Amino acid sequence: MDDFSLFTQNFETPIPEGNFEPTMDDLQDIDLEVAEELNLGKSARRTTDLVRMYLQEIGRVRLLGRDEEVSEAQKVQRYMALLEQRDAAAADYPPIQRYVQLMDARDRLTSILGHRPSLERWATEAGVTVADLKPILAEGKQAWAQVVGLALEELEAIQREGLQAKEHMIKANLRLVVSVAKKYQNRGLELLDLIQEGTLGLERAVEKFDPTKGYRFSTYAYWWIRQGITRAIATQSRTIRLPVHITEKLNKIKKAQRKIAQEKGRTATIEDIAKELEMTVPQVREVLLKVPRSVSLETKVGKEKDTELGDLLETEDLSPEELLMRESLRRDLLNLMSDLTSRERDVIQMRFGLDSGQPYSLAEIGRALDLSRERVRQIEAKALQKLRQPKRRNRVRDYLEALG
């Protein structure tokens, strides 16, 4: 069993993305457990000050009775049905499509900022002027109302009631999130992070809960809360994070890659990126070579996306003789690179450590350049073939023959 399996063998299996629903057996198994979780009791006093303040805040909202729960859930479901109709119609109705795009832009910013963005920030994100925001929203909502067969006032009333009911159901069940989150402490995430992930699961439960099925909302929500938390823990266990300053540099490099590809109609080379960002080639390469250690080992890589990143984590232990040979070759190869393409130079320089003195494996180079291991091998072979031409061969013959 691998490390990841050992780490997660006692966890509930995280659900896949999509509309996966708990079965009645799932809900029956946790029904009794929920009743105990809703009472935080003395355990709430053994938390940090920040968590204690949070518990005091959510404790002011009383639990919903059964009739209230059904009433609020019906309002949410009516609103969710209108959202589904809106999204389904967006492709055929440009005003609705523009409306959806604006709302998506606002939601993205809200997620990043932690609060609603200003009109200026919202307009910039959506690629429109502030003056255009209101007309686009008004036209889109009017088209939405027409598609679903409602007056604009009726649509807005359902929207308002649905959002208020959703918020009410979430706030009334946050103590359940805390109770579940506390069960999963010391597994890689702080308690407040667990609460945040569990709250996302609770929100999903509110959106999908069908009160006609017969079970209590707390039972249904418990399942989604638990799955949200366990998925986050599993993701954390599979991922090794980069320092913030490296992440910032990497984001700039990725942005430059996209810009260069759009402008030149080809994949950006490291030299292109260095010039665009006013960095040196070794600096760009150093950042790129840190990327593999920041992503999930289960990430699919290669042109066909059929190989897991973990499969490529090879090590190449070099003997002292090989290291000495490569250092000598490095000096001579630097003078023989002029006829190679930019991509070939990148591969050869990284393969033999011509800039940094640190040679990298085919897999490491592939991860840095977003190429498959096999593609890197092909580029290396082609470059070495060029270097084996008679006019160059004599100078580096011994090295190349030793490398095969």
N, C-alpha and C positions, 0 to 999 in steps of 0.2 A: 504494500500500500504506500502511495507517495505522501509527501508532506501535507499537501492540500487535503487529501482524503483523511489523514489522521486529524487534521485541524477541524474538519467539518463533519466528522462521522457522527457526532452527537447533536448536530443541528438538524432542524427540520429542513427538508429539501426546498431551496428557494424556487419560487415559481418562475416560469418563463415569462417574458414580456408578452402582452396580449390580453385577451379577455378570458383568462382562465378563472373558473369559478369554483368555490369550495363545494363539495358534495354534502348531502344531508348527513352522511356518516362523519365527515369532518366536523360539522357543526354540532352534532350530538356529543362528540367526544370532548368538546371544549365548553359545553354549555354550563356544567357545574363549576368548572374552573373560573369562568368569568365572574360568577357571583362573589367569589373570594377576592378577586382582583379589584373589584370596584371599591373596596374598602381599604384605603391606604394605611389607616391606623397609625401606630407609633413609628413605623418604618420611615415615614416622611421626615421625622425629626433627626434622622441619622444621615442626612444628605448635606451637600454644601450649601452655603448661604444663597448662591445664585439659584440653585434648584429649589431651595426652600421658598424663595420669593416667588418662583414660578408656580409652585404648588399652592401657595396662598392665593395667587391670582386666579388660577383655574378653579380653586375650591369655592369661589364666589358664585359659580354657575351651577345651578342645581341640575340633577339628572332629570331626563325627560320621562314622563309617564308613558304608558303604552299607547294611549290615544293620541297624545302629543307627537309621539314618535312616528305614528302612522301618518298623521296629518302633515308633518313637516316633510317626511319622505315622499309623499305624493306630490308636494309642491316642487321638490327637487327633481323628481322623475319627469314631471310635465316640462320643466325647463330643459332638462337633458334631452328630451325627445325633440324639442325645437332646435337645439344645437345640432343634433344629428341631421335633421332636415336641412338646416342651413348649410352644413358642410357638404352634404350630398349635392346641393344645388349650386355650389360655388363654381364648379367647372363650367356650367352652362350660363351663369349670370355674372358677367364682369363686375357689376357694382357690388354683389355679395362677395366675390373673390377679393376685391380691393378692401372691403370691410374686414374680412377675415385676416388678410395680411397685416392690416393696421393693428388689429387686436392681438395677433401673434407677436408683433414687434413690441407692443406694450407689455405683454406677459413675459417676454424674454428679458426686457429691461427690469421689470419688477423682480424677477427671480435673481438677477445679478445684483441689483441695488438694495434689495430688501424693502423697498417701498415704491409707490407709484412714481414714474419718471415725470419730469417737467414736460410741458408741451413741446419745448424746443428740443429736448433730448429725444422725445418720442418721434417727432417729425424727422429728425436727422437719421434715426435708426431705420425709419420706414422709407426714407428717400423721398419725402414730400416736404412742402413748406408748411409752416404753422397755419397759414391761412387756408390751406387745402384740407386740413384735418377734419374740421367740422362738416363741410359739404360732403366729403367722401363717406364719413360715418353716417350722416343723415340719409344719403342716397342708398347706402348699403342696407341700413336697417329697414328702410321703406320697402326695398325689394325683397328682403327677408320676410317681412310681414305679408306681402302679397303672395309669396310662394307657399306659405303655410296657411293662407286663407284667414288671416286675422287683421283686424284694424291695428294700426300702429300703437294705439293706446293699450290695446289688449296684450300685444306682444311685450310691451315694456312693463306692464303689470306682472305678467307671468315671469319675466326675467328678474324683476325686482324681488318678487316673492320667493322665487327659486334660490336666488343668491343669499337672501336673508335666512331662509330655512337651512341652506347648506352650512352657513356660518354658525347658526344656532346648534345644529347637530354636532358639528366638529367641537365647538367649545364645551358642550355638555358631556363630551366623552373623552376629553383630554386626560382626565385622571386615569382612565383605562390605559392610555398610551404610556403614561409614566409607570404604571404597575408592571406592564409587560416589559418595558425597556429595562427596568431594574433587574429583571431576571437574566439579562444578557450582558451585564457589566463584566469587565475584565476579559473581554474577548477581542480587543483591538480597537474599540471605539469608546470615546467618553460618553457619559450618561446623557449629556445634552445632545450629542450627535445622534445617539440612539433614539432619543425622544423626537428629534427632528425627522428621522427616517420613519419612525412609527406614525408620526402625524401625517406624513405623505400617504402611508397606507390607510390611515383613517379617512383621509379625503377621498381616496379611491373607493373606499367602502360606502361613503355617503353618496357618491355619484352612481353607484351600481346597485344599491340596496333596493330590493323589491318587497314591500311590506305584505304583499298578498301571499308570499311563500309560507308564512306562518311562524317563522322564528324571530326572536328578538334582535334588534339592531346590534346590541352589545355583543351578542354571540357571533354575528356575521362580521362585525368590525374587528373583533379580537383576531379572527383568522387573517384578515388583511394587514392588521398592525404587525402581527408576528412575522408574516411573510416579508413585509417591508424591512423589518429589522434584520432578519436572518440573511436576506439578500445583500444588504449593505455590509454585514459582517463578512460574508463569503467574498464579496468583491474586494473588501479591504485586505483579506488574507491572500488574494491572488495578485495584488498590485504593490509594487515598490515605488514610492513617490520620489519625484525629483525635488531638489531645493527650489524655492520660489524664484530666485534670480536666474536659474537655468531654465525654468519653465517660461519666464518672460522672454529670454533670448530665443528659445525654441519657437515660441509663438511668432516672433518677428521673422524668423527664418522661414517658417511655413507660409506666412503672409507674402514674403518676398518671392518664394517659389511660385505661388499662384500668380502673382503679378507678372513675373518674367515669362511664365508659360503662356499667359494670355497675350502678352505683347509680342513675343517672338515665335509663338506657335510650336514650341518644343520644350522638353524638360529642362529646367534650370540646372546648370552645373554649379559646383561649389564656387568657382571663380565668379560666375554671374552673381551669386548671392552675396559673396564678399564685397563685390563692387557696389551692389545696390545698398548694402547696409553699412558701407564704409568700415568693414572689418577686414582682418587678414584671413587668408585661406586657412591657416592653421587654427585660428580662432573659431571659424565656422565649423571646421571638422571636429574640433574638440567638443562643441555643443552637440553636434549630431551623434557623436559616438557615445554620448550619455543617454540617448533616447531609449535604447533597448531595455535599460534597467528601470524605465518608468511605466512600462505597459504590461498588461496582463500576459502571463505566459501562455494563455490559451488564445491569444490574438491570432487570427488567420493571416498569413503573409504569403508573399509570392504572387506572381501574375495570376495564377489560377485560384488563389486563396485556399489552397488545399493542404497547407502545412502550418502546424502550430508553432508559434514563436519558441516555445519551450524546447521543441525538437531541434532547434538550431543553436542552442547554447553549448557550443563545443569549446573545448580548450585545446590549445596547441602548445605543448611544452617543448621549447627549443633547447637543444644542447648548446654548450659554450662554443663549440665549433661552428654550429649553424648561426649563432648570434654574431660571431666574428665575421663570418662570410657575408652575412647580410649587411653589416656595417660597411665593409669594404665595397660591396656592390652598391650600397646607397650613394656613396660619393661618386662612383662612376656613372650610375644611372641618371643622376641629376643632369649630367651633360648630354644625355642621349634622348631626352624627352621631347624635343622640339617638334618632332613629326607626329606625335601621338595626339589624338583628339582630347578634348578637355575631360571627357568621362574616363578615357583610358588613363590619362595622367592621374586623375583622382584615385582610381582603383590601384594603380601601381604604387603611388605614393603612400596610400594607406596600407596596402598589403605588405610593403617592405619598410614602413615607418620612415619614409624619406624626410618627412618634416619633423616629426616628433621623436624619432628614434624608437618608437614603439610599434612593432608590426601588429596588424590585426588579422583575425581570421576572415574567411570568406563570409561567414554568417554575420559577423560584426559589421563588415563593410556593407553587406546587403541591407542590414537594418538601418544603417546610417543613410544610405542612398535610396532607400525604398525600392530595393531590387531583390529578386530571389537569389538564393545562394548559387544556383546553377547559372543565372545570368551573370553574376559577378565572375564566376569561373570562366565563362566564355569571353568576357571582356578582358580578363587577365591573360587568357591564352592568346587572344588576338594581339594584344599589346606586346607580349613576349615574342610572338612570331615576328612582329615588325623589328623588334630589337635584335632578333637573330639574323637579320639580313647581313650579307657578307661585309658590307662597309662598316657595320657596327660590331659584328660578331667577335672579331678578334679581341676587341677591347674587354668584352665581358664574357668571353667564351667559357671560362672555367666556372664562373658563377652560374650561368644559365644551364650548363650541363649538370651541375650538382643539384639544381632545382628541378630538373626533369622537364 
